């Protein structure tokens, strides 16, 4: 890519970033394909360094960003308890993490 084209693309990137608009809104309003704007933004730092005469090896390496992910809570391990008393049947799925409460409940039921 020649110097003039890089400069024109960098001007567009600066105008977009200064606008505060979302990429698709700015691109549509300025008659620029969104894919082209995305590409220009991705290359802007490297192009600017080239225009400034800075070696690409002196640029800070691009580090992948950290994306926090919300992981659903793990389904706790449970104990299955089935009690029969005559025609009455009780089935429980009690969390292992609450074993002390289960023990207390079983003592009360056994009385």
MODELLER restraints for C-alpha pairs under 7 A, 6 or more apart:
rsr = mdl.restraints
at = mdl.atoms
rsr.add(forms.Gaussian(group=physical.xy_distance, feature=features.Distance(at['CA:6:A'], at['CA:47:A']), mean=6.51, stdev=0.5))
rsr.add(forms.Gaussian(group=physical.xy_distance, feature=features.Distance(at['CA:9:A'], at['CA:40:A']), mean=6.32, stdev=0.5))
rsr.add(forms.Gaussian(group=physical.xy_distance, feature=features.Distance(at['CA:10:A'], at['CA:44:A']), mean=6.20, stdev=0.5))
rsr.add(forms.Gaussian(group=physical.xy_distance, feature=features.Distance(at['CA:13:A'], at['CA:40:A']), mean=6.67, stdev=0.5))
rsr.add(forms.Gaussian(group=physical.xy_distance, feature=features.Distance(at['CA:13:A'], at['CA:41:A']), mean=6.05, stdev=0.5))
rsr.add(forms.Gaussian(group=physical.xy_distance, feature=features.Distance(at['CA:16:A'], at['CA:26:A']), mean=6.43, stdev=0.5))
rsr.add(forms.Gaussian(group=physical.xy_distance, feature=features.Distance(at['CA:23:A'], at['CA:34:A']), mean=6.89, stdev=0.5))
rsr.add(forms.Gaussian(group=physical.xy_distance, feature=features.Distance(at['CA:24:A'], at['CA:34:A']), mean=5.90, stdev=0.5))
rsr.add(forms.Gaussian(group=physical.xy_distance, feature=features.Distance(at['CA:27:A'], at['CA:33:A']), mean=6.05, stdev=0.5))
rsr.add(forms.Gaussian(group=physical.xy_distance, feature=features.Distance(at['CA:27:A'], at['CA:34:A']), mean=5.52, stdev=0.5))
rsr.add(forms.Gaussian(group=physical.xy_distance, feature=features.Distance(at['CA:27:A'], at['CA:37:A']), mean=6.98, stdev=0.5))
rsr.add(forms.Gaussian(group=physical.xy_distance, feature=features.Distance(at['CA:46:A'], at['CA:56:A']), mean=6.83, stdev=0.5))
rsr.add(forms.Gaussian(group=physical.xy_distance, feature=features.Distance(at['CA:49:A'], at['CA:56:A']), mean=6.89, stdev=0.5))
rsr.add(forms.Gaussian(group=physical.xy_distance, feature=features.Distance(at['CA:76:A'], at['CA:95:A']), mean=6.14, stdev=0.5))
rsr.add(forms.Gaussian(group=physical.xy_distance, feature=features.Distance(at['CA:77:A'], at['CA:95:A']), mean=5.84, stdev=0.5))
rsr.add(forms.Gaussian(group=physical.xy_distance, feature=features.Distance(at['CA:77:A'], at['CA:96:A']), mean=5.70, stdev=0.5))
rsr.add(forms.Gaussian(group=physical.xy_distance, feature=features.Distance(at['CA:78:A'], at['CA:93:A']), mean=5.67, stdev=0.5))
rsr.add(forms.Gaussian(group=physical.xy_distance, feature=features.Distance(at['CA:78:A'], at['CA:94:A']), mean=5.08, stdev=0.5))
rsr.add(forms.Gaussian(group=physical.xy_distance, feature=features.Distance(at['CA:78:A'], at['CA:95:A']), mean=4.21, stdev=0.5))
rsr.add(forms.Gaussian(group=physical.xy_distance, feature=features.Distance(at['CA:78:A'], at['CA:96:A']), mean=5.13, stdev=0.5))
rsr.add(forms.Gaussian(group=physical.xy_distance, feature=features.Distance(at['CA:79:A'], at['CA:93:A']), mean=5.47, stdev=0.5))
rsr.add(forms.Gaussian(group=physical.xy_distance, feature=features.Distance(at['CA:79:A'], at['CA:94:A']), mean=5.09, stdev=0.5))
rsr.add(forms.Gaussian(group=physical.xy_distance, feature=features.Distance(at['CA:79:A'], at['CA:95:A']), mean=6.25, stdev=0.5))
rsr.add(forms.Gaussian(group=physical.xy_distance, feature=features.Distance(at['CA:79:A'], at['CA:96:A']), mean=6.16, stdev=0.5))
rsr.add(forms.Gaussian(group=physical.xy_distance, feature=features.Distance(at['CA:80:A'], at['CA:92:A']), mean=5.63, stdev=0.5))
rsr.add(forms.Gaussian(group=physical.xy_distance, feature=features.Distance(at['CA:80:A'], at['CA:93:A']), mean=4.57, stdev=0.5))
rsr.add(forms.Gaussian(group=physical.xy_distance, feature=features.Distance(at['CA:80:A'], at['CA:94:A']), mean=6.46, stdev=0.5))
rsr.add(forms.Gaussian(group=physical.xy_distance, feature=features.Distance(at['CA:81:A'], at['CA:91:A']), mean=5.62, stdev=0.5))
rsr.add(forms.Gaussian(group=physical.xy_distance, feature=features.Distance(at['CA:81:A'], at['CA:92:A']), mean=5.02, stdev=0.5))
rsr.add(forms.Gaussian(group=physical.xy_distance, feature=features.Distance(at['CA:81:A'], at['CA:93:A']), mean=6.41, stdev=0.5))
rsr.add(forms.Gaussian(group=physical.xy_distance, feature=features.Distance(at['CA:82:A'], at['CA:90:A']), mean=5.65, stdev=0.5))
rsr.add(forms.Gaussian(group=physical.xy_distance, feature=features.Distance(at['CA:82:A'], at['CA:91:A']), mean=4.38, stdev=0.5))
rsr.add(forms.Gaussian(group=physical.xy_distance, feature=features.Distance(at['CA:82:A'], at['CA:92:A']), mean=6.38, stdev=0.5))
rsr.add(forms.Gaussian(group=physical.xy_distance, feature=features.Distance(at['CA:83:A'], at['CA:89:A']), mean=5.70, stdev=0.5))
rsr.add(forms.Gaussian(group=physical.xy_distance, feature=features.Distance(at['CA:83:A'], at['CA:90:A']), mean=5.05, stdev=0.5))
rsr.add(forms.Gaussian(group=physical.xy_distance, feature=features.Distance(at['CA:83:A'], at['CA:91:A']), mean=6.39, stdev=0.5))
rsr.add(forms.Gaussian(group=physical.xy_distance, feature=features.Distance(at['CA:84:A'], at['CA:90:A']), mean=6.48, stdev=0.5))
